Amino acid sequence: VRDCGSVVSIAVLKAIGVNGDGKREILGVSASLSEAEVHWRTFLEKLQVRGLKGVELIISDDHSGLKAALRAVLTSVKWQRCIFHMAQNAQAYSNKKSMREEIAQSVQDIFNSPSKADALDMMKSVALDFLDKAPKFSNWLESNIEEGLTFMNFPREYWQKLRTVNTVERLHREIRRRTKVVSIFPNPESCLRLITALLQEQHEDWINGHKFLNL
């Protein structure tokens, strides 16, 4: 967007929720020059002012600004770290490029365990297996894996839907496709207006469509 005579990138924040009927909704959208904690915190606080309550789980990637805002605003709500992004992040701790696929698969195998206890047991086994050949990965795994296992605290029939941010990523792709046509917006407000219109359309489709979860 153009801002104060310069062309800059802006951060567009979006929140998606699943209501009591098991259907997805667009809860809110915000645009700002920053994706830092203060933007996320203000965004979450506005959602609460508008009536957001009864939140049982937050699912996101490992964004430091968002995590800090969640700790400040939604203190007692459980947090699930996207397991797809975790498997990707894990590969950065590989000593060799040829080992990345093996590491990613090991992490996926942990998340596919039949229970949280089994997942933690497998984590210990995997960490021990990689201790000599990829010690940084072993340390990362032991320190981070439980952030990706929160979904296992919920009924098993919901697991597949609660462990990734796939819904958000699909929405991102559609918004990028539609905003790419504009190339450069004249101001942040025009960008937000277009994206809000797109999200309103998606919201209506979700509300009038099939259930996301059979609660």
Stockholm file with secondary structure:
# STOCKHOLM 1.0

chainA/1-215         VRDCGSVVSIAVLKAIGVNGDGKREILGVSASLSEAEVHWRTFLEKLQVRGLKGVELIISDDHSGLKAALRAVLTSVKWQRCIFHMAQNAQAYSNKKSMREEIAQSVQDIFNSPSKADALDMMKSVALDFLDKAPKFSNWLESNIEEGLTFMNFPREYWQKLRTVNTVERLHREIRRRTKVVSIFPNPESCLRLITALLQEQHEDWINGHKFLNL
#=GR chainA/1-215 SS CEETTEECCCEEEEEEEECTTSCEEEEEEEEESCCSHHHHHHHHHHHHHTTCCCCCEEEECCCHHHHHHHHHHSTTSEEEECHHHHHHHHGGGCSSGGGHHHHHHHHHHHHTSSSHHHHHHHHHHHHHHTTTTCHHHHHHHHHHGGGGCGGGGSCGGGHHHHSCCHHHHHHHHHHHHHHTTTCSCSSHHHHHHHHHHHHHHHHHHHHTSCCSSCC
#=GC SS_cons         CEETTEECCCEEEEEEEECTTSCEEEEEEEEESCCSHHHHHHHHHHHHHTTCCCCCEEEECCCHHHHHHHHHHSTTSEEEECHHHHHHHHGGGCSSGGGHHHHHHHHHHHHTSSSHHHHHHHHHHHHHHTTTTCHHHHHHHHHHGGGGCGGGGSCGGGHHHHSCCHHHHHHHHHHHHHHTTTCSCSSHHHHHHHHHHHHHHHHHHHHTSCCSSCC
//
